[in-house]
Amino acid sequence: MSALRNFLNKVKPNFEEGGKLHAFRSVFDGFETFLYVPNDTAKTGVNIHDAIDSKRIMSMVVIALMPAMLFGMYNIGYQNYLAAGTLATASFWEVFCYGFLAVLPKILVSYIVGLGIEFAWAQWKGEEIQEGYLVSGIIIPLIIPIGCPLWMLALACAFSVIFCKEIFGGTGMNIFNPAIAARMFLFFAYPSKMTGDQIWVSQDSILGLGNTLPDGFTAATPLGQIGQGIAPDASIMDMALGFIPGSIGETSLIAIAIGAVILLWTGIASWRTMLSVFVGGALLALLFQSTGQSMEWWHHFVMGGFAFGAVFMATDPVTSCRTKTGQYIYGFLIGAMAIIIRVMNAGYPEGMMLAIFFGNMFAPTIDHFVVARNINKRMKRIKN
């Protein structure tokens, strides 16, 4: 590591003002600060210094996403081999490598397009490269079906970075979660590639691995089956473990729980938001169950993207509430709205992504009223 540090110190003058490569200062600064904690300190004003910067926070979120991503890769291969009837003869590594090769292009496209726009935007404005897309770049591929074409994914990434992030001022200024925006863009622009029974299982052989499935092969998700009035054919154990068709990173409750432990243990995610999402979802699910719905209330947590959204997306510190009381209200609103959409709108059985999108919209208003209420209470105490 010392050799790398010495090399960066040696070439750094070329990228500083007056250097022959000063036009690429933002690019160099982005790579340097990704590898090492900056030595720069604030010269004016009052500042609070911490041992961890935003790039390290983003890196920790990426680490927390690894269990869901790795399991998602395995499940993609598992679903393909299962559909072809060759799962019993396939080894673990054959199944995993198939899923790895199917998912890797989506991750590469997401990062190449998103970071490419981030780099170009920073160069154009002469600013530092922002680090927010480190997380969005991996979440976006995890919340889409495996059947989503790469060119659609590229369009969605470009839309989310330009219109939901940079236009608002970049990382820390955006109102809506960029990953949610990408998912919403795909759903409303290309609904046939985001819903239905033909998009959840990879249907082609890849580099000699996996199987080419028959044309017209279908495999509905459990939520999709319920939306059609059909009882899910997967067991509760399979749904909890994640061996079901679904978006790449959203199927395994166990893998998502591991990520949640990492985020809570490091203090990066708000436990208030995370807990209140599940409480809001549970109460509304119990309410609907009491009115005669046959589905058990806790089934909502092991199907679709409810758990993934609650852990990794509702807790986004930029687009969620900042006040402690607001976090309870915000999380409850998302959980309740997700169940309402699932139960009452058969045409959109998922619900979680749309609920988080609306939660982002109301988060500033919730914080405003919480702060105003606290100010009024203190004023009353002063007057008394």
C-alpha positions in Angstrom: 0.0 0.0 0.0 2.9 2.3 0.6 4.1 1.9 -3.0 0.6 2.9 -4.2 0.6 5.9 -1.9 4.1 7.0 -3.1 2.9 6.6 -6.7 -0.1 8.8 -6.1 2.0 11.4 -4.4 4.4 11.4 -7.4 1.7 11.9 -10.0 -0.5 14.2 -8.0 1.2 17.5 -9.1 0.3 16.8 -12.7 -3.4 17.0 -11.7 -3.2 20.1 -9.6 -3.7 23.6 -10.9 -1.1 24.4 -13.4 -0.2 20.7 -14.1 -0.4 19.2 -17.5 -3.4 17.0 -16.5 -5.2 19.6 -14.4 -8.3 19.2 -16.5 -8.7 15.7 -14.9 -8.3 16.8 -11.3 -11.8 15.7 -10.4 -11.1 12.2 -11.7 -7.8 11.9 -9.8 -9.3 13.2 -6.6 -12.2 10.7 -6.9 -9.8 7.7 -7.1 -7.5 9.0 -4.4 -10.2 9.7 -1.9 -11.8 6.3 -2.6 -8.5 4.6 -1.7 -7.4 6.8 1.2 -9.0 9.1 3.8 -8.2 12.7 2.7 -5.8 14.6 4.8 -7.5 17.9 4.1 -9.0 19.8 7.1 -11.5 22.6 7.3 -9.9 26.1 7.5 -12.9 28.2 8.5 -16.1 27.8 10.4 -17.2 25.3 13.1 -16.9 21.7 12.0 -17.3 18.3 13.6 -14.6 15.8 12.6 -15.3 12.1 12.5 -13.1 9.1 11.9 -15.3 7.9 9.0 -16.2 9.9 5.9 -19.1 9.5 3.5 -17.1 7.3 1.1 -16.4 4.9 4.0 -20.1 4.9 4.9 -21.1 4.1 1.3 -18.5 1.3 1.2 -19.9 -0.2 4.4 -23.4 -0.2 2.8 -22.0 -2.0 -0.2 -20.5 -4.6 2.1 -23.9 -5.1 3.8 -25.4 -5.7 0.3 -22.9 -8.5 -0.5 -25.0 -11.3 1.1 -28.1 -10.4 -0.8 -26.1 -10.0 -4.1 -24.2 -13.2 -3.8 -27.3 -15.2 -2.9 -29.1 -13.5 -5.7 -26.5 -14.7 -8.1 -26.9 -18.3 -6.9 -30.6 -18.1 -7.0 -30.5 -17.0 -10.7 -28.6 -20.1 -11.5 -30.8 -22.2 -9.2 -34.0 -21.1 -11.0 -32.6 -21.8 -14.4 -31.4 -25.3 -13.6 -34.6 -26.0 -11.6 -36.8 -24.9 -14.6 -34.8 -27.1 -16.9 -35.0 -30.1 -14.6 -31.2 -30.4 -14.3 -30.6 -29.1 -10.8 -29.9 -32.5 -9.3 -26.9 -33.0 -11.7 -25.5 -29.5 -11.4 -22.7 -28.6 -8.9 -22.9 -25.7 -6.5 -20.2 -23.8 -8.5 -22.0 -24.5 -11.9 -25.2 -22.9 -10.5 -23.4 -20.0 -8.9 -21.2 -19.3 -11.9 -24.2 -19.2 -14.2 -25.9 -16.6 -11.9 -22.6 -14.7 -11.6 -22.2 -14.4 -15.3 -25.9 -13.4 -15.7 -25.8 -10.7 -13.1 -22.3 -9.3 -13.7 -23.1 -7.4 -16.9 -26.0 -5.6 -15.2 -23.7 -4.5 -12.3 -21.0 -3.3 -14.9 -23.6 -1.4 -17.0 -25.0 0.3 -13.9 -21.6 1.5 -12.7 -20.2 2.4 -16.1 -23.2 4.5 -17.0 -23.8 6.0 -13.6 -20.2 6.7 -12.6 -19.5 7.9 -16.2 -22.2 10.5 -15.9 -20.9 11.4 -12.4 -17.4 11.8 -13.6 -18.4 13.9 -16.7 -20.7 16.1 -14.5 -17.9 16.7 -12.0 -15.4 17.6 -14.8 -17.9 19.9 -16.4 -18.6 21.8 -13.2 -15.0 21.6 -11.9 -16.1 19.9 -8.7 -15.1 16.8 -6.7 -16.6 13.5 -7.8 -19.4 12.6 -5.4 -19.6 9.1 -3.9 -23.4 8.5 -3.6 -23.5 6.3 -6.6 -21.3 3.7 -5.0 -24.4 2.4 -3.3 -27.0 3.2 -6.0 -24.9 1.5 -8.6 -25.2 -1.9 -6.9 -28.8 -1.5 -5.6 -30.3 -0.8 -9.0 -29.2 -4.2 -10.5 -30.5 -6.0 -7.4 -34.0 -4.6 -7.6 -34.8 -5.5 -11.2 -35.7 -8.8 -12.8 -33.0 -10.8 -14.4 -34.8 -10.5 -17.8 -34.4 -6.7 -17.9 -32.3 -5.8 -21.1 -29.1 -4.0 -20.5 -30.0 -1.0 -22.7 -33.1 -0.4 -20.5 -30.9 -0.6 -17.4 -28.5 1.9 -18.9 -31.4 4.3 -19.6 -32.8 3.9 -16.1 -29.3 4.6 -14.6 -28.9 7.7 -16.7 -32.3 9.0 -15.8 -31.8 8.4 -12.1 -28.4 10.1 -11.9 -29.3 13.1 -14.1 -32.9 13.9 -13.1 -33.0 12.6 -9.5 -29.6 13.5 -8.3 -27.4 15.9 -10.3 -30.2 18.4 -11.1 -30.9 18.7 -7.4 -27.3 19.4 -6.6 -25.7 16.0 -6.3 -25.2 13.6 -3.3 -26.9 14.8 -0.2 -29.3 17.2 -2.0 -31.6 14.7 -3.9 -35.2 14.4 -2.7 -35.8 10.9 -4.2 -33.7 7.8 -3.8 -31.9 7.3 -7.2 -32.3 3.5 -7.1 -36.1 3.9 -6.5 -36.2 6.4 -9.4 -34.5 3.9 -11.7 -37.0 1.2 -10.7 -40.0 3.5 -11.2 -38.7 4.7 -14.6 -38.4 1.1 -15.8 -41.8 0.1 -14.4 -43.8 2.9 -16.0 -41.7 3.2 -19.2 -41.4 -0.5 -19.9 -44.0 -2.4 -17.8 -43.8 -5.6 -19.9 -40.2 -6.0 -18.8 -40.9 -5.4 -15.1 -44.1 -7.4 -14.6 -45.5 -10.7 -15.9 -44.3 -14.3 -15.7 -41.5 -14.4 -18.3 -38.9 -12.0 -16.8 -37.9 -13.6 -13.5 -35.8 -16.6 -14.7 -32.8 -16.3 -17.0 -33.7 -18.4 -20.0 -30.5 -18.7 -22.0 -27.3 -20.7 -21.6 -24.2 -18.7 -20.8 -20.8 -19.8 -21.8 -21.9 -23.4 -21.7 -23.5 -23.1 -18.3 -27.2 -23.3 -17.6 -29.9 -24.2 -20.0 -31.7 -22.6 -22.8 -35.4 -22.8 -21.8 -38.3 -23.2 -24.2 -39.8 -20.1 -25.8 -42.6 -18.8 -23.7 -41.4 -20.2 -20.5 -43.1 -18.6 -17.5 -42.4 -18.5 -13.7 -44.5 -16.3 -11.5 -43.3 -14.8 -8.3 -45.3 -15.6 -5.1 -46.7 -12.1 -5.0 -47.6 -12.3 -8.7 -49.5 -15.5 -8.1 -51.4 -14.0 -5.2 -52.2 -11.0 -7.4 -53.8 -13.4 -9.9 -55.8 -15.1 -7.2 -53.6 -18.2 -7.1 -52.0 -19.7 -4.0 -48.2 -19.6 -4.1 -46.6 -22.9 -5.0 -43.4 -22.1 -3.0 -43.1 -23.2 0.7 -42.6 -20.6 3.4 -39.1 -22.0 4.0 -38.2 -21.5 0.3 -39.6 -17.9 0.5 -37.6 -17.1 3.6 -34.4 -18.6 2.3 -34.9 -17.0 -1.1 -35.3 -20.0 -3.5 -38.1 -18.3 -5.4 -38.3 -16.2 -8.6 -38.0 -12.5 -8.0 -35.7 -9.5 -8.4 -32.1 -10.4 -8.2 -31.3 -9.3 -4.6 -34.8 -9.2 -3.0 -35.6 -12.9 -2.5 -33.6 -14.0 0.5 -34.9 -12.8 3.9 -31.8 -14.4 5.6 -29.3 -12.6 3.4 -31.1 -9.3 3.9 -31.2 -9.8 7.6 -27.4 -10.2 7.6 -27.1 -6.9 5.8 -29.4 -5.3 8.3 -27.3 -6.5 11.2 -24.2 -4.9 9.6 -25.9 -1.6 9.0 -27.4 -1.5 12.6 -24.1 -2.6 14.2 -22.1 0.1 12.4 -24.8 2.7 13.2 -25.2 3.6 9.5 -28.9 2.8 9.2 -31.6 4.1 11.6 -33.2 1.3 13.6 -36.2 3.6 14.2 -36.9 3.8 10.5 -36.3 0.1 9.9 -38.4 -1.1 12.8 -41.3 1.2 12.1 -41.5 0.0 8.5 -42.1 -3.5 9.7 -44.5 -2.4 12.4 -46.5 -0.3 9.9 -46.6 -3.2 7.5 -47.5 -5.7 10.2 -50.4 -3.6 11.5 -52.0 -3.0 8.1 -51.5 -6.7 7.1 -53.2 -7.7 10.4 -56.0 -5.3 9.6 -56.6 -6.7 6.1 -56.3 -10.3 7.5 -59.0 -9.5 10.0 -61.3 -8.4 7.2 -61.1 -11.8 5.6 -57.9 -11.9 3.5 -56.6 -15.4 3.5 -52.9 -14.5 3.4 -51.1 -14.5 6.7 -49.8 -11.1 7.8 -46.2 -12.2 8.1 -46.2 -13.6 4.6 -45.7 -10.1 3.3 -42.2 -10.0 4.8 -40.9 -13.0 3.0 -42.3 -12.2 -0.4 -41.3 -9.4 -2.8 -39.1 -6.5 -1.9 -40.6 -5.5 1.4 -37.6 -6.6 3.5 -35.0 -5.3 1.1 -36.7 -2.0 0.8 -37.1 -1.6 4.6 -33.4 -2.4 5.2 -31.5 -0.8 2.4 -33.7 1.8 0.8 -36.1 3.3 3.4 -33.1 3.9 5.7 -31.3 6.0 3.1 -30.1 8.9 5.3 -30.4 11.5 2.5 -34.0 10.9 1.4 -35.5 9.7 4.7 -36.4 11.8 7.8 -33.6 13.2 10.0 -35.6 13.8 13.2 -36.1 10.8 15.5 -39.8 11.2 15.8 -40.0 11.8 12.1 -38.2 8.5 11.4 -41.0 6.6 13.3 -43.7 8.3 11.3 -41.8 8.0 8.0 -41.1 4.3 8.4 -44.7 3.5 9.5 -46.0 5.4 6.5 -43.9 3.4 4.1 -44.8 0.0 5.7 -48.5 0.7 5.8 -48.6 2.1 2.3 -46.8 -0.9 0.8 -49.4 -3.3 2.3 -52.3 -1.1 1.1 -50.9 -1.1 -2.5 -50.3 -4.8 -2.4 -53.7 -5.8 -1.1 -55.9 -3.2 -2.9 -54.2 -2.9 -6.3 -53.9 -6.3 -8.0 -52.2 -4.6 -11.0 -49.2 -3.6 -8.9 -48.7 -6.4 -6.4 -45.2 -5.3 -5.2 -46.0 -2.0 -3.6 -42.7 -1.4 -1.7 -40.9 0.7 -4.2 -43.8 2.9 -4.8 -44.4 3.3 -1.0 -40.7 4.4 -0.5 -41.0 6.8 -3.4 -44.0 8.5 -1.8 -42.2 8.3 1.6 -39.3 10.3 0.1 -41.8 12.9 -1.1 -43.2 13.4 2.4 -40.0 13.1 4.4 -39.2 16.9 4.4 -42.7 17.8 5.4 -42.7 15.3 8.3 -39.4 16.7 9.6 -40.7 20.3 9.2 -43.8 19.6 11.4 -41.7 17.6 14.0 -39.3 20.5 14.3 -42.1 23.1 14.4 -43.8 21.1 17.2 -40.6 20.9 19.2 -40.1 24.7 18.9 -43.6 25.4 20.0 -43.2 23.1 23.0 -40.0 24.9 24.1 -41.6 28.3 23.6 -44.5 27.3 25.9 -42.0 26.1 28.5 -40.2 29.4 28.4 -43.4 31.4 28.7 -44.5 29.3 31.7 
